[in-house]
């Protein structure tokens, strides 16, 4: 563990390293429980950092793109920035159009967690969100545990409890580029997602319905190069023209998703027990200065945010994000890495 920096109010922020015996290593900060670096073995046994991010705490404190962060109390969008629970109406911050995005004005991505290094490969981060924070009822106690597994995975286990009924939908917003952070766009990455359905959205990215992927650019059931999937040909209308920013409703298959960089041969399998997963392609990244002098542009990474369907509080027929007092929210997602030999002409 080492000091990462100091927040404006003087609180010290640390950086923790976790690793396995084959050299896979993650660096996690207690500021937003964010993944800062994730080194996996690439070609020629070299270590490749596959996560976008920054060198300094100051950049994370100013970040609006949720780099590497734990996102909550409710990730993604709550339409109308309000909801009803047990007969009461709760009004939240409108921090994107008419909606609440990623927990509100100051979400978990900007909170200082209390960290405990459990072993060389495990670090645990806790945050207690007070009753009423960002308008949500109930004191929510969240524990996020990061483990670098023997199978070269980074597993994230979430556990939360509340003292009053509330909403809870937590994810991680890491931006992956399997060619190495800052190298180039992920348009050449191969991707597959085990989903027969996705959430159709309106112009403000609010899910409206459950739609079949069949015959659409949302059909990623067989591996496709991102550029091929995201070709002008089959693209539905705005706002989809920017690139994928959609929630896929997962089938029960395992892994839920697979991504491969043809340059490094690094392959990532995503395993999760969450019902759905948002695929976002960094559509809003715009010349953002990052690690080692890199500049992150549109489509320079992709996020696979395992979650409960967005805006599910307004769709009682979808999996629920209501957390009752006395029950425990759990979710677990693992990003597991391996290296594939790419033969010429194979892709
Ligand atoms: C994603 C979301 C995008 C964008 C991004 C943060 O989870 O789906 O629309 O808000 O976070 O820039």
Boltz pocket constraint, residues with backbone or C-beta under 6 A from the ligand:
constraints:
  - pocket:
      binder: B
      contacts: [[A, 64], [A, 65], [A, 66], [A, 76], [A, 101], [A, 205], [A, 245], [A, 246], [A, 278], [A, 280], [A, 284], [A, 305]]
      max_distance: 6.0
